[in-house]
Amino acid sequence: MLSETTCPDTIGKSRKAGKTFLQTLFFFLLVTQVCFGQLEFLNNEQQQKISSEQRTDVFTANLDSLMLDSLIIAYKNSQSIPGIATMIVKDNEVIWNKNYGYRNLQNQLPVEDSTLFLMASISKTILATAVMQLWENGMIDLENNINNYLPTGFSVKNYFYPNDTITVKTLMLHTSSIHDDYNMLFPINAPFLSCGDFPMRLDSFLVNYLMPGGAYYSSNNFYLYHPGQQWNYSNVGSSLLAIMIEHLTGKSFSEYCRDSIFIPLSMNSTSWFLEGLDTNQIATPYNVSIPLCHQGWVLYPAGFVRTNKIDLSKFLLAYMNNGVYNNFRILDSTTISYMLSDQLGYNVVWEAPWWIWKQGLIWWNVFPIKKNSWGHVGSWYGCLTYMSYDPIEKWGTIWFQNWRLSDNIFTRLGEINYPFTNYAHLYGVVGVEEQINKVPAEFLLSQNYPNPFNSSSVIKYSIPKSSQITLKIFNTLGEEIETLINEEKPVGTYEVNWNAADLPSGVYFYKITAGNYIATRKMLLLK
């Protein structure tokens, strides 16, 4: 969440209007889930084509997965959202992995597991992790004056209370009394927002914004209360943390995150900047129905990580496993427990039906299903994102979409958040006859079924670790007929439906490549 979307005056204007459709539908589906065969109208032909690949552990295990799927499709269709990517992990396994719609509507490019989304303010959890790594190493004291960690000549004081101390901790709790100037920072035509990476250095902007005599300095850049006295969300305050990291480590903030978080966690597609990314793989942002350019912002540490759900799940799993992922520790377990604890002693209340939370160190305890769940929300022009996890029940959720209404955004996200998070709370790995929900012990390409087949057949494969997957169809001459899969996939068991209606009868081969694993099987098409 970035402040351009979170002014209390704009959030609550139409809170009642956003509830009606999905709340009514959710109640109806709960009561009538035995009649799900009658709800096929929610899956139009286009949606079925895009979602032809589905996780077998979710969609054959229980009827409630069908209800959640229909709710998400109804939410997407009711708001005309171009694309959505979703994932739920529980007990270190993916129990839900589904994509909807398009990353680029005009070119009809579907959302895939590898599709990059702007995370918006979920990015602040990366920032918090970097700060706490320095805290663990004794380089930062959260109770100290921020000026102890800023470059020489850069000093920040509240305009109205210059003798008060602004501590590092107040930046992480949004109680620093530093104010985001809305007109300067957030309109779509704001001078500090650009198509492409914003060229101005962060430190140059902050010095001019927070230092007397600076080009953008004003009493309006501070609240009229003592530091630590009240809560108000501050992207400028959060971005100051990145300057401290740069000063203390001698690296740029993006370099530090790359070396200390992204590379160790194998978040290979994740970046703070557009430079170096394939923009064709990034979900095009849409503001209502208008496609926008891929933007950059001067306060990039407050919300401009671009990643995909596979990469973000690795970060989330590190937190879920007490700081460790793939044998690499990003934080100590006691540090994470400290971060995910109520730091203020009172609830932060915003004007939306579900928007009440306890403030941790950047992370929020905001989500409505279980009191132990923590996470963050992100919102910017053309994106709305959501990440949460419960350290007790060991589930985590990821939600990306490349669209955002101009108002009432959190009411709408709250409506779909409830059934989505509730699914994570209620369902683990559900036992079915074939035990397809277990984490695969090895790579496996199963025989298609039915075989022989007429027109279409299902191909199932399992991967024991996140891998780049290609699945291709060949004829008896060795000619490639079709590529079914060509993207990175997380651990799990998958099914793909191959439609051969336009092909002649005969023998065909399907071949999977997953890292060093290669397997080929034969199938017979009879018409």
BALUM-541328 format. One record per residue: x, y negated, z negated of N, C-alpha, C, O in turn. Coordinates in steps of 0.05 Angstrom, whole numbers, plus 5000, padded with zeros to 4 digits. Layout:
BEGIN
XYZXYZXYZXYZ ...
! end
This chain:
BEGIN
501750245000500050005000501849755000503549734983 501349575018502749325020500749105014498349135020 501648885003499848694992497948565012495848465004 498648565038496848445057494148585058492248485068 494048825047491448975046490248985019488049105016 491548874999490748944972489948704956489948714931 489248484968488248254953485548334942483848424957 485048294916482448364905480148244919477948354920 480548004931478347864944477348014969475047994977 479148174981478448315006477648595002476148705018 478448724980477949014977475049064970473949254980 473848904954471248974944468948864960466648904952 469448724982467248594996465048775005462648715002 465849015016463749185027463949465015463649665030 464549484989465049744977462649934979463050174982 460249824977457849994978457350105006456550335010 457949935026457450015054459050255062458150415078 461550275052463350495061462750755049463750965059 461050775028460551025014458551205028458751455028 456551085040454051225046454451475063453551695056 455751445086455951665105457251915093456152135093 459751875083461252115075460252225048460352475045 459352065030458252165005455752345011455452554999 454052245028451652405035452452665049451352875043 454352645068455152885082456453085063455953325065 458152985045459553155026457553315009457953555004 455553174999453453304982451953514999451453734990 451253435023449853625040451453875045450354095045 453953845051455654075057456054255032456154495035 456254135009456454284985454054464980454254694972 451654354985449254494980448754715002447554924996 449554655026448754825049451154965062451055025085 453255015046455655135059455155415071456655495088 453055555061452455815073451455795102451355995116 450655555110449555515136451655375155450855225173 454155425150456155285165456055335195457055175211 454855555203454655605232453055395246453255355270 451355245231449655045244451054775246449954585257 453554755236454954495235457054475257458854305255 456854635277458854635298458854375314460854315328 456754225312456753965326458953785317459653595332 460053825293462153655284464753705299466553535300 465053945310467454005326466853975355465954165368 467353735366466853705395469053855411471053925400 468453885436470354035453473153925453475054075453 473353665453476053535453477453605427479853665428 476053585404477353645379478253935377480453995367 476654115388477354405388479854445404481554615396 480154305427482554345443485054255428487054385429 484854025415487153915401487954085378490254115371 485954205365486354355340486354655345485654815327 487154745370486955025376488855195360488355435356 491055075350492855225333492155165304492254935296 491455375289490555335261492055525243492755745251 492555435219493855605200492055835191489755785182 492856085194491056305187490556325158488456415150 492456245141492056275112489856095103488556155083 489355875116487155695108484555775120482555795106 484555825146481955845160480756115160478556155171 482056325149480756575146480356655117479356865111 481256475099481356555071478856495056477956655040 477556265061475256195046473555995061474555845078 470955995055469055835069469455535064468955365081 470555465040470855185033472955055051472854805054 474755205062476655085081475154975106475954775117 473055115114471355025136469954765128469554585145 469054755104467654515095469554275095468854055104 471954315084473954095084474654015113474753775119 475054205130475654145158473353985171473953785185 470854055165468653905177468453625165467753435178 469053595139469053335126471153155139470652915144 473553265144475653095155474853015184475252785192 473753205199472853135226470652925226470652745242 468852955207466652755204467752485197466852275208 469652475178470952225171472352105195472051865200 473852265209475252165233473352055254473751835264 471252205259469352115280467751875272467251695288 466951865246465351635237466951375237465751165240 469551385235471151145235472651105261474150905265 472351295280473751275306476751265302478151105315 477751435284480651445279482051605301481151825307 484051495314485351645335486651905326486252115338 488251895304489752135296490152155266490451955253 490152395257490552455228492352705226492052895241 494252695207495952925201495652985171495752805155 495153235164494553315136496253555128496853725145 496953565103498353805092497853825062497753625048 497554065053497354125024499354355018499354555031 500954314998502754524988502054594960501154424944 502354844953501754934926503555174920503855354935 504855164896506655374888508755424909509355654916 509755204921511855224941510955344968512655424984 508355354972507355464997505455265010504055114996 505455265036503555095051500855245052500655455064 498855125039496155255040494255105058492055205063 495054885069493454735088495354575106497054435097 494954605132496654455151495054415177494754595193 493954175180492054125203492553845214492953655199 492453825240492553575254490053525269488653705278 489353265272486853195286487452965305488752775298 486352985329486452755347489152695359490752875364 489552435365491752355382493752165367492951995352 496252205373498252015364498351775383499151555375 497551825408497251605427494651655443494551845459 492651485438490051535449490051485479488751635494 491451275488491351205517492651425534491651485556 494751545524496151755539495352035531496352235542 493352055513492252315505494452505494494452745500 496252385478498352545465497452635438496852455421 497152895432496052975407497852945383500352935386 496752915360498252925335499353205331497953405334 501953225325503253475320504653475293504853255280 505553695283506953705257509353525258510153415237 510653485281513053325283512453035288514352875289 509952955291509252675296510052495273509452555250 511452285279512352095259510151885254508851785273 509751815229507951605221509351405204511251465189 508451155205509350955186508151025159505751045157 509851045139508851125112507650895097506150945078 508350645105507550415089508550445060510850535057 506950385040508050365013508750624999509850624977 508050855012509251105001512251085002513651224986 513350915020516250875022517450794995519750844990 515850664978516850574953517750804934519350764917 516651044939517451274923520351354930521851454913 521151314955523951354964525651144950527851214939 524750894950526250684937526650744907528750704897 524450834894524650894866526651114860528151114841 526751314878528551534875531451434876533151524860 532051254895534651144898535450994873537751014863 533650834862534250674838534850864815536850814800 533351074811533651244789536151424792537251524772 537151464816539651604819541951424808543751534795 541751164813543750984801543450964771545450944757 541050984761540550974732541751224719543051194698 541451454732542651694721545651684720546951794702 546851534739549751514740550751284723553151214724 549051154708549850934690550450674704551750504692 549550644728550150404744548050184740548549954746 545650264730543450074726542150134699541750364692 541649924683540049944659537349814665537249574672 535149954663532549854670531649624653530049454662 532749594629531949384611533649134615533148934602 535649144632537448914636536348714656534548774672 537348474654536748254673537448334701539648434706 535648284720536348364748538648204759540048304777 539247974748541447814758544147944753546147874765 544248134734546748284729547448464753549748544755 545548514770546048714791545648584819545748734839 545348324820545148194846547848074854549548034837 548248034880550747914890551447654876549547504868 553947584875554847334863553447094877553347084902 552346914861551046684872548046724876546646524883 547046964873544247024876543047064848543647264835 541346884840540046904814537046844816536246664830 535447004803532546984805531346924778531847054758 529746704777528346624753525446544760525046434782 523646594742520846494747520846194746521946064728 519646074767519545784769518345654745519345434736 516345774733514945654710516245724683515945584664 517745944682518946034657521846114663522546344662 523545914669526245974677528046094655530146204662 527246074631528846184609528146484603529446614587 526046584616525246864612526947044629527846964651 527147294620528747494635526847664652524847774642 527647694677526247894694528048144694530248134704 526948364684528548604682528148784707526248754722 529948984710529649174732527049324729525649384749 526349394704523949544700521449404708519549524719 521349134704518948984712518548994743516348974752 520749014758520449034787519149304794517549314813 519849514779518749774785515849814774514449994782 515049634756512349644745510449434757508149424750 511449264775509949044786509048844765506848734766 510748804745510148604725512248384724512548244704 513748344746516048164746515147874747516847694742 512747814754511647544758512447424785512047194790 513647584803514347494830511947544848510847764849 511247334863508847334879509447364909511347234918 507947524923508147544952506447324964504047314960 507647144980506246934993504747055017506047125037 502147085015500647225036500947095063501447235082 500546835065500546695090503346715104503446715129 505346735089508046755100508747035109510147075129 507747235094508847515098506947705112507847905123 504347665111502547875119500747845143500048045155 500047605152498447595177499847735200502247755201 498247835219499347985241501247825258503047925271 500947555257502747375271504747235252505747025259 505147355229506947235209509747215220510647385236 511247015212513946975223515947185215518147205227 515247355195517147555186516247835193517048035180 514647855214513648105224514248105254513747905268 515248325265516048325293515348595306514848795292 515248595333515248845348518148945349519948795357 518649185340521349285337522449205310521149065295 524849305303526049245277526348945274527248805293 525748835250525948545246528948475244530348605229 529848275258532748215260533948085235536348105231 532347945219533547795196534347985174533048185168 536647925162537648085139535848045115534847825109 535348255100533748245076534848055056533347895044 537448075050538647905029538347605036537947445019 538647545062538347265070535547165065535146935055 533547325071530747235066530247205036529147005028 531147395020530547384991531947154978530747024960 534347094985535746854974534146604981533746434963 533246585005531746345013528946335001527746124999 527846564994525146584982525146534952523246424941 527346614938527346624909529246424896529146394872 530946304912532946114900532045824905531245764927 532245654885531645374889533345254911535745304913 532045104928533344994952533245164976533945084998 532145414973531945594996529845505015527945355008 530045585040528245495061525345575056523545445065 524945795041522245895036521545885006519445994998 523145744991522645734962520345554956519945344968 518645644937516345494928515445594901515945824894 514045424886512845514861510745724866510145884848 509645734891507745934898508846214899507446414902 511546234898512846494899512946634872514046854869 511746504852511746614825508946584813507546394819 508246764795505746744780506146564756508346544745 503946454747503946274724503546434699501746384684 505346624694505446774669508246884665509846894683 508746964640511447054633512047324647510247484650 514547364655515347634666514647854645515247824622 513448064655512648284638509948264625509048444612 508648034629506047984615503648094630501748184617 503748094656501448184672502348354696504648334704 500448514706501048674730499948544755497648454756 501648514775500848434802502748554822505148524820 501648684842503248834861505148644876504248434885 507648714878509648544890511548694909513148854900 511248644935513148754954515848614954517848734958 515748354948518348204946519848314922522348364924 518548364900519848474876521048744882523248804874 519548914896520549184902523049164920524949314917 522948974939525248954958527748854944529948914953 527448714922529848634907531448874897533848864894 530049094891531349344882533349444903535449544897 532549414929534349504950536949334951539049444957 536649074946539048904946540948984923543348984927 539849064900541549164878543049414886545349444880 541649594899542849844908545149784927547349904925 544749594945546849524964549249404950551549474956 548749234931550949094916552549294899554949274898 551149484887552449674869553849904883555850004873 552949974907554150204921555950124943557650294952 555749884953557449794975556349905002557749875022 554050025002552750125026550249965032549149845014 549449965057546849855063544750035050545250275046 542449925044540350085031539550325048539250545038 539350285074538550505092540750725092540150955093 543250645092545450835091545450995065545851235065 544950855043544950995018542651205018543151435009 540351135027538051325027538651555046538051785040 539951495068540651715087542551905074542152155076 544651805061546751975050545952125025546752345020 544251995009543552104982540852234980540252374960 539152195000536452304999535752455025535152695024 535852315047534852435072536552675082535452885087 539152635083540852855093540853095073540553325082 541153045047541153275029538553435029538453675025 536253295034533653435035532953525063530753625068 534753495082534253575110531853425122530353535137 531553175114529453005125530652875150531052635151 531053035171532652955194531152765213532452645230 528552745210527052575228526152315214524652155225 527152265190526252035174528151805176530651835175 527051565178528751325180527251075171524851055172 528850885161527750625153527350445178525850255177 528750505199528650335223527850485248528150725249 526850335267526050455293528450535310528350725325 530650385306533050445322533950735318534250825295 534250875339535051155338532751355339533251595342 530351255336527951435337526851445365527051245380 525651665372524151695397521351585393519751715380 520851345403518251215398515951375410513651335402 516451555429514351725440513351925419511152025422 514951975399514152155378512852015354512052145335 512751755355511551595333508651545339507951465362 506851595320504051535324503651235329504451065314 502351175351501650905358499750785337497750915331 500450555325498550445305496250305319496550185340 493850335307491450215317490150045295489750135273 489549795302487949625284485149615295484549475314 483349765282480749825292481149975319482250205318 480549865342480950015367483249905384483649985407 484749715372486849575387489549705382490449715359 490949815403493649925398495549695393495549485405 497349745374499349555366502149655372502549885378 504049475373506749555377507849675351506649655330 510149815354511549925330513049685317514749565330 512249625293513149375280515549405262516249625253 516749185257518749155236518048935218516548745225 519048935193518348745173520848665157522548835152 521048415149523448335135523648475108525848525099 521348545095521348695070521148995074519549125062 522849095092522549375100522749575077521449785078 524349525055524449725034521749765019521449965005 519949575023517349595010515349775025513249835014 516049855050514050015063514550105092512650165106 517050125101517450175129519050425136520550435155 518850635119519850895127517951015147515451005145 519151135168517551295187518551585184520951645184 516551765181517252045177514952215187512852115196 515252475186513052665191512452825166513852815147 510252965167509353105143511153335135511253405112 512653445154514553655147516853535130517553645109 517953315139520053185124519053095096520453135076 516752965096515752865071515153085051515353055027 514253315062513753545044516253635029516053735007 518553605042521153675029521653495005522553584984 521253235009521553044988519553104965520253094942 517053154973515053214953515653474938515253484913 516653674952517353924939519653894919519854034899 521453704925523653654906522553554880523453644859 520653374881519353274856517753494843517853524819 516353654859514753874847516454084834515454234816 518954114842520754314831522854184813525154264812 521953974798523653844778526153724789528253724775 526053624813528253484825529953634844531953524855 529253884850530954054866529454154891527154244890 530854124914529854244939532154364954534254234958 531854614963533954754979536654734965538754684977 536654784938539054794922540354524918542654514909 539054304926540154044922538453894902535953884905 539653774882538253624862538353324868540553204870 536053194872535952914877535652754851536652524849 534352874830534052744804533852964783533053184789 534552894759534253074736531253094729529752904733 530553324718527753364711526753174690524453084691 528453094672527652904651527252624663525552474654 528752564684528352304697525652294711524252094709 524952514724522352524737520052504717518052364722 520352644695518252624674517952334664515752244658 520252204661520151924653518851744674517151574667 519451784699518251634720515151674721513651484726 514351924717511451984718510251974691508952174682 510451754678509251714652508151434651509151254664 506051394635504751134633506650934620507450964597 507450734636509450544627508250284615509650134601 505650244620504449994611502650024586502349834571 501550264583499750304560496850214565495250214547 496350124590493550054597493150114626495050144642 490550144634489950204661490149964679489249744671 491150004702491049794723488449834738487950054748 486949624741484249644754484249474779484949234778 483449594801482949444826480149474834478749664826 479149294850476249294856475549484879474849404901 475749744872474849954890473850174871474750194849 471950344880470650534863472450724848471950794825 474650804861476451004849479150884843480951034836 479350624845481950494845482750404817482950164811 483150594799484050554771486350744766486150974772 488450634756490750814752492550724729492250504718 494350904721496550844703499050804719499550954738 500650614711503050544726505450684715506150644692 506750854731509350964725511550794737511050564744 513950904740516050764753515650784783516450984795 514350594795513350584823511050774827508950694837 511351034819509151224823506751154807506951014786 504351234816501851184802500451444794500551644809 499151434772497251644764494451534771493151414754 493651584796491251444806489151634816486851554820 489751884820488052054836485952194819486552264796 483552234829481252274812480752564803479052604785 482152754814481353034808482453124781480853234765 484953084776486253174752487952944741489152794756 487952924714489252694702492252714705493652514701 493352944712496252974714497452904741499852914745 495752844761496752804788497852514791496752324782 500152504806501552254811502052224841502152424855 502351974850502851934878502951644886503551474869 502351594911502351314921500651304946500251504960 499651074952498051024976499550824993501050654982 499250835019500450635037498450525056496750665066 498750265063496950145082498349915096499749755083 498049915122499149695138497549685164495749845168 498149485181496749465206497049735221499249805229 494849875226494950115242495850365227496650555240 495750365201496350615187495050605159494750395146 494350845150493350885123494451155114493951365127 495851165091497251405083496851465054496051285038 497351705046496751795019498452035012498652225028 499752034989501352264979500852294950500852094935 500452534941500052584912501052864905501353034922 501652904879502253174870501653194840501752994825 501053434832500553494804502853664793503153894801 504553554775506853704765506153944748507754124744 503653954738502754174721501754404739502554634736 499854344757498754544774500354604799499854794813 502454444804504354494826503054484853503554654870 501354284858500354244885501053954894501453774877 501253924920501853664931500253624957499753814971 499553374963498053314986499353085002500552904991 499053105029500052895047497852835067496653015079 497452575071495352485090496452245105497252045093 496652265132497452055150495251995170493952185180 494651745175492951675198493951415211495051245197 493551395237494651165252492550965258492350865281 490950905239488650715242488050605215488250735194 487050355214486150235189484150015195484649845212 481950025181480049805183481249555171483149565156 480149325179481149075168480249025140481448855126 478249165130477349135103476249405093475949595108 475649415067474349645055475949905058474850125058 478549875060480250105067480450305045480350545050 480550215020481050404998478450554990478550774981 476250414995473650564991473550795010472751015002 474250755035474050965055476051185050475451425052 478551105042480551315036479751465012480251705010 478551334992477651474968475551684974475451894961 473751624993471651815000472852085010471852295001 474852075027475952315037478052435019478652665019 479252255002481252344983480052544963481452744956 477552514955476452684935476252974944477453144931 474953034966474853324974477553424982478153664978 479353264994481953355002483653434978484853644977 483753254958485253314934483953534917485353694905 481353544918479953754903480554034914480754224899 480854044940481654304953484354394942484754624935 486254204939488954274928488654364900490154554891 486854244885486454324857485154594854485954754837 483154654871481554894867482855144879482555364869 484255114902485155344917488155364917489555174922 489055614911491855674915492055854939490555824959 493956034938494156234960492056434955492056584935 490156454974487856634971488456904983489256925006 488157114967488657384977486657474997484257464991 487457565020485757685040486857955048489158025040 485358105063486058385068488858415080490258605072 489658235098492258265110494458125095496858145102 493757995073495757855056497357655073499757625069 495957515091497357335109498157085095499556915107 497257045070497856795056500656795043501556585034 501857025040504457045027506556905044506356895068 508556785030510756675045512156905060512957095047 512456885086513657105101516557165091518056975085 517157415089519857495081521857485104524257465099 520757485128522557485152521057365176518657345175 522557305196521357215221519857455233520857685233 517557405244515957625255514157515278512757325274 514257655300512457605322510657845325511558065332 508057815319506158045319505058095347505257925365 503958335351502658405376500158235378498658205359 499658135402497257975407494758145403494858395405 492558015397490058165395487757985406487757745401 485858105420485858385429487958425451488858235463 488658675455490558745476489959035485490259225469 489159075510488758885532486558675525484958715507 486558465541484558255535483458135561484658175583 481258005559479857875581479657575575478057505558 481157415588481157125587482757005564484456835570 482457095539483956975518484757175497483557385494 487057115484488057295463489557125442490456905448 489757235418490957095396493857205391494257445390 495757025389498457085383499156985355498756755348 500157165338500757095310503757115306505057305315 504856925291507656935284508156825256506556675246 510256915243510956835216513856735215515556845228 514256525199516956415196517556375166515856255152 519756475156520356455127521556195118521956145095 522256025138523355765131522655565153521955645176 522755305147522155105167524055135191526455145188 522955145215524555195239523455055263521054985264 525155005283524354915309523255155324524755345329 520755145332519455375345518855315374517855105381 519455505391518455505418517055765423518055985416 514655755435513155995442512255965471510755785478 513256145488512756115517511556375529511956595519 510056335551508956555566510356585592510956395606 511056845600512356895625510857115640509457275628 511157115667510057335683512257545687514457515676 511557755702513457975706515857905723517858045723 515757675736518057575752519957405735521957305745 519257365710520857195692520256905695521756735684 518156835710517456555713515856455689513956595680 516556225679515056105657512356015665512055865684 510256115651507556045657506555805641505255625651 507255805615506255595597507955595572508955795562 508255355561509455315534507255255514505855055516 506955435495504755405476505655235452504055075442 508155275443509155125420511955035426513555185437 512554785419515254685421515554455400515554225408 515854535375516054335354517054475328517054715326 517754305309518654415283516154495267514154345267 516254725253514054825237515054885209517354985206 513454835189514254915162513755215157512555345174 514755325135514455605129511455685130509755525121 510855925140508156015140507556205162509356285177 505056285164504056465184502056315202500256175191 502256335228500756175246499356355267500256575273 497156255278495756385300495456175323494755945318 495856265347495556095371493756245390494156485396 491656115400489956235420490856165448491055925455 491556375463492356325491490056375510488956595510 489356175526487156195545488356255572489756085584 487856495583488856575609486656595630486856745649 484556445626482156465644482856415673481556525691 484856245678485456165705487656335718488556285740 488556545704490756705714489756975723487657075714 491157105742490357365752490957585731492657555714 489657815734490158045717493058135721494258095742 494258255700496958345701498358345675497158285654 500958415675502558425651503858155647504958035666 503858055623505157805616506757845590506358035575 508657675587510457685563510257425548510057215560 510357445521510557205505513157225488513757425476 514557005487517256995475517356765455516556535461 518356825431518656625410521656585405523156775404 522456335401525156265392524856095367523555885368 526056185345525956035320528856035308529556235294 530355825313533155835305534656055320534656055345 535856245305537256465317535456705323536356905335 532956685314531056905318529756885346528656675352 529857095361528557115387527157375390528257585384 524657365398523057615401521257585425520257365430 520757815438518957815462517058055459517858275452 514458005466512558225467510958215493510858015507 509858445500508358475525505358485519504458595499 503758375538500858385536499658435563500958375584 497258535563495958615588493258465591491458485575 493058305613490658155619489058315640490058375662 486558395632484858545650482158395653480858335633 481458335678478958195683477058365698474858285704 
! end
